[in-house]
Amino acid sequence: MNSGTKTPENAVAIVGTDTGVGKTVVTAGLVGWLREEGYDARAIKPVQTGYPPDDDAAFVAEACGTDRAATCCRRLEPALAPAVAATVADEPLSYDSLREAVTAELDAATPGVVEGIGGLRVPLADDRDVLDLVADLSVPAVVVARSGLGTLNHTALSVSALRRRGVDVIAVVLNQYDGASLAERTNPDALAEMVDCPIHTLPSFSVAEPSAAVSTVSAALPRSILDEILPADRV
């Protein structure tokens, strides 16, 4: 359901096939790359669980060298799905308030990069999940997935779920791609046939230095991925 909020003119959602697949790395890389090109890009994390120590917005800000590069709308301590974490912590969490907060941040960013939480069906609040939020925001998506064995099924299902809700999938990014196994080496071509969208690979690097996310992403991904995020009159 689209709730009547206006469609952002320049925004993208970075979603994952699961938790820990590299959404934050790709988000930091894209935001930093856009900022290097002169755009006031900002990462928007709707809700962070496991806080502290988990703080995806802080990683993006450090990678980009400025607090302006990232914001988080809500933080919850239990390292659980947001709806579950809110119940365990006995804190109120409203889907409408999350959506409105993200929309306001998107309006202020040029462009806005919304980072998902876990996989698409992770419950956010009020019987809504990450997929609902991406669809309601009316933004395109980049799907981040693992590179190795098992990724074909998870990635194809995620792309299909997005498209069924009318979400344009810009690309799939296979994270930590080193070509070390036969599955890794054959997965990009196999996925390209299965999901009919660009498949990109991102090599492993040390996240101990967050700024490496920006240089690695900008070197590995094509400039066209930025063109898909930015309005035609601003590319």
Secondary structure as a PSIPRED ss2 file (coil, helix, strand):
# PSIPRED VFORMAT (PSIPRED V4.0)

   1 M C   1.000  0.000  0.000
   2 N C   1.000  0.000  0.000
   3 S C   1.000  0.000  0.000
   4 G C   1.000  0.000  0.000
   5 T C   1.000  0.000  0.000
   6 K C   1.000  0.000  0.000
   7 T C   1.000  0.000  0.000
   8 P C   1.000  0.000  0.000
   9 E C   1.000  0.000  0.000
  10 N C   1.000  0.000  0.000
  11 A E   0.000  0.000  1.000
  12 V E   0.000  0.000  1.000
  13 A E   0.000  0.000  1.000
  14 I E   0.000  0.000  1.000
  15 V E   0.000  0.000  1.000
  16 G E   0.000  0.000  1.000
  17 T C   1.000  0.000  0.000
  18 D C   1.000  0.000  0.000
  19 T C   1.000  0.000  0.000
  20 G C   1.000  0.000  0.000
  21 V C   1.000  0.000  0.000
  22 G C   1.000  0.000  0.000
  23 K H   0.000  1.000  0.000
  24 T H   0.000  1.000  0.000
  25 V H   0.000  1.000  0.000
  26 V H   0.000  1.000  0.000
  27 T H   0.000  1.000  0.000
  28 A H   0.000  1.000  0.000
  29 G H   0.000  1.000  0.000
  30 L H   0.000  1.000  0.000
  31 V H   0.000  1.000  0.000
  32 G H   0.000  1.000  0.000
  33 W H   0.000  1.000  0.000
  34 L H   0.000  1.000  0.000
  35 R H   0.000  1.000  0.000
  36 E H   0.000  1.000  0.000
  37 E C   1.000  0.000  0.000
  38 G C   1.000  0.000  0.000
  39 Y C   1.000  0.000  0.000
  40 D E   0.000  0.000  1.000
  41 A C   1.000  0.000  0.000
  42 R E   0.000  0.000  1.000
  43 A E   0.000  0.000  1.000
  44 I E   0.000  0.000  1.000
  45 K E   0.000  0.000  1.000
  46 P C   1.000  0.000  0.000
  47 V C   1.000  0.000  0.000
  48 Q E   0.000  0.000  1.000
  49 T C   1.000  0.000  0.000
  50 G C   1.000  0.000  0.000
  51 Y C   1.000  0.000  0.000
  52 P C   1.000  0.000  0.000
  53 P C   1.000  0.000  0.000
  54 D C   1.000  0.000  0.000
  55 D C   1.000  0.000  0.000
  56 D H   0.000  1.000  0.000
  57 A H   0.000  1.000  0.000
  58 A H   0.000  1.000  0.000
  59 F H   0.000  1.000  0.000
  60 V H   0.000  1.000  0.000
  61 A H   0.000  1.000  0.000
  62 E H   0.000  1.000  0.000
  63 A H   0.000  1.000  0.000
  64 C H   0.000  1.000  0.000
  65 G C   1.000  0.000  0.000
  66 T C   1.000  0.000  0.000
  67 D H   0.000  1.000  0.000
  68 R H   0.000  1.000  0.000
  69 A H   0.000  1.000  0.000
  70 A E   0.000  0.000  1.000
  71 T E   0.000  0.000  1.000
  72 C E   0.000  0.000  1.000
  73 C C   1.000  0.000  0.000
  74 R C   1.000  0.000  0.000
  75 R E   0.000  0.000  1.000
  76 L C   1.000  0.000  0.000
  77 E C   1.000  0.000  0.000
  78 P C   1.000  0.000  0.000
  79 A C   1.000  0.000  0.000
  80 L C   1.000  0.000  0.000
  81 A C   1.000  0.000  0.000
  82 P H   0.000  1.000  0.000
  83 A H   0.000  1.000  0.000
  84 V H   0.000  1.000  0.000
  85 A H   0.000  1.000  0.000
  86 A H   0.000  1.000  0.000
  87 T H   0.000  1.000  0.000
  88 V H   0.000  1.000  0.000
  89 A H   0.000  1.000  0.000
  90 D C   1.000  0.000  0.000
  91 E C   1.000  0.000  0.000
  92 P C   1.000  0.000  0.000
  93 L C   1.000  0.000  0.000
  94 S C   1.000  0.000  0.000
  95 Y H   0.000  1.000  0.000
  96 D H   0.000  1.000  0.000
  97 S H   0.000  1.000  0.000
  98 L H   0.000  1.000  0.000
  99 R H   0.000  1.000  0.000
 100 E H   0.000  1.000  0.000
 101 A H   0.000  1.000  0.000
 102 V H   0.000  1.000  0.000
 103 T H   0.000  1.000  0.000
 104 A H   0.000  1.000  0.000
 105 E H   0.000  1.000  0.000
 106 L H   0.000  1.000  0.000
 107 D H   0.000  1.000  0.000
 108 A H   0.000  1.000  0.000
 109 A C   1.000  0.000  0.000
 110 T E   0.000  0.000  1.000
 111 P C   1.000  0.000  0.000
 112 G E   0.000  0.000  1.000
 113 V E   0.000  0.000  1.000
 114 V E   0.000  0.000  1.000
 115 E E   0.000  0.000  1.000
 116 G E   0.000  0.000  1.000
 117 I E   0.000  0.000  1.000
 118 G E   0.000  0.000  1.000
 119 G E   0.000  0.000  1.000
 120 L C   1.000  0.000  0.000
 121 R C   1.000  0.000  0.000
 122 V C   1.000  0.000  0.000
 123 P E   0.000  0.000  1.000
 124 L E   0.000  0.000  1.000
 125 A E   0.000  0.000  1.000
 126 D C   1.000  0.000  0.000
 127 D C   1.000  0.000  0.000
 128 R E   0.000  0.000  1.000
 129 D E   0.000  0.000  1.000
 130 V H   0.000  1.000  0.000
 131 L H   0.000  1.000  0.000
 132 D H   0.000  1.000  0.000
 133 L H   0.000  1.000  0.000
 134 V H   0.000  1.000  0.000
 135 A H   0.000  1.000  0.000
 136 D H   0.000  1.000  0.000
 137 L H   0.000  1.000  0.000
 138 S C   1.000  0.000  0.000
 139 V C   1.000  0.000  0.000
 140 P C   1.000  0.000  0.000
 141 A E   0.000  0.000  1.000
 142 V E   0.000  0.000  1.000
 143 V E   0.000  0.000  1.000
 144 V E   0.000  0.000  1.000
 145 A E   0.000  0.000  1.000
 146 R E   0.000  0.000  1.000
 147 S C   1.000  0.000  0.000
 148 G C   1.000  0.000  0.000
 149 L C   1.000  0.000  0.000
 150 G C   1.000  0.000  0.000
 151 T H   0.000  1.000  0.000
 152 L H   0.000  1.000  0.000
 153 N H   0.000  1.000  0.000
 154 H H   0.000  1.000  0.000
 155 T H   0.000  1.000  0.000
 156 A H   0.000  1.000  0.000
 157 L H   0.000  1.000  0.000
 158 S H   0.000  1.000  0.000
 159 V H   0.000  1.000  0.000
 160 S H   0.000  1.000  0.000
 161 A H   0.000  1.000  0.000
 162 L H   0.000  1.000  0.000
 163 R H   0.000  1.000  0.000
 164 R H   0.000  1.000  0.000
 165 R C   1.000  0.000  0.000
 166 G C   1.000  0.000  0.000
 167 V C   1.000  0.000  0.000
 168 D C   1.000  0.000  0.000
 169 V E   0.000  0.000  1.000
 170 I E   0.000  0.000  1.000
 171 A E   0.000  0.000  1.000
 172 V E   0.000  0.000  1.000
 173 V E   0.000  0.000  1.000
 174 L E   0.000  0.000  1.000
 175 N E   0.000  0.000  1.000
 176 Q C   1.000  0.000  0.000
 177 Y C   1.000  0.000  0.000
 178 D C   1.000  0.000  0.000
 179 G C   1.000  0.000  0.000
 180 A C   1.000  0.000  0.000
 181 S C   1.000  0.000  0.000
 182 L H   0.000  1.000  0.000
 183 A H   0.000  1.000  0.000
 184 E H   0.000  1.000  0.000
 185 R H   0.000  1.000  0.000
 186 T H   0.000  1.000  0.000
 187 N H   0.000  1.000  0.000
 188 P H   0.000  1.000  0.000
 189 D H   0.000  1.000  0.000
 190 A H   0.000  1.000  0.000
 191 L H   0.000  1.000  0.000
 192 A H   0.000  1.000  0.000
 193 E H   0.000  1.000  0.000
 194 M H   0.000  1.000  0.000
 195 V H   0.000  1.000  0.000
 196 D C   1.000  0.000  0.000
 197 C C   1.000  0.000  0.000
 198 P C   1.000  0.000  0.000
 199 I E   0.000  0.000  1.000
 200 H E   0.000  0.000  1.000
 201 T E   0.000  0.000  1.000
 202 L E   0.000  0.000  1.000
 203 P C   1.000  0.000  0.000
 204 S C   1.000  0.000  0.000
 205 F C   1.000  0.000  0.000
 206 S C   1.000  0.000  0.000
 207 V C   1.000  0.000  0.000
 208 A C   1.000  0.000  0.000
 209 E C   1.000  0.000  0.000
 210 P C   1.000  0.000  0.000
 211 S C   1.000  0.000  0.000
 212 A H   0.000  1.000  0.000
 213 A H   0.000  1.000  0.000
 214 V H   0.000  1.000  0.000
 215 S H   0.000  1.000  0.000
 216 T H   0.000  1.000  0.000
 217 V H   0.000  1.000  0.000
 218 S H   0.000  1.000  0.000
 219 A H   0.000  1.000  0.000
 220 A H   0.000  1.000  0.000
 221 L C   1.000  0.000  0.000
 222 P C   1.000  0.000  0.000
 223 R C   1.000  0.000  0.000
 224 S H   0.000  1.000  0.000
 225 I H   0.000  1.000  0.000
 226 L H   0.000  1.000  0.000
 227 D H   0.000  1.000  0.000
 228 E H   0.000  1.000  0.000
 229 I H   0.000  1.000  0.000
 230 L C   1.000  0.000  0.000
 231 P C   1.000  0.000  0.000
 232 A H   0.000  1.000  0.000
 233 D H   0.000  1.000  0.000
 234 R H   0.000  1.000  0.000
 235 V C   1.000  0.000  0.000
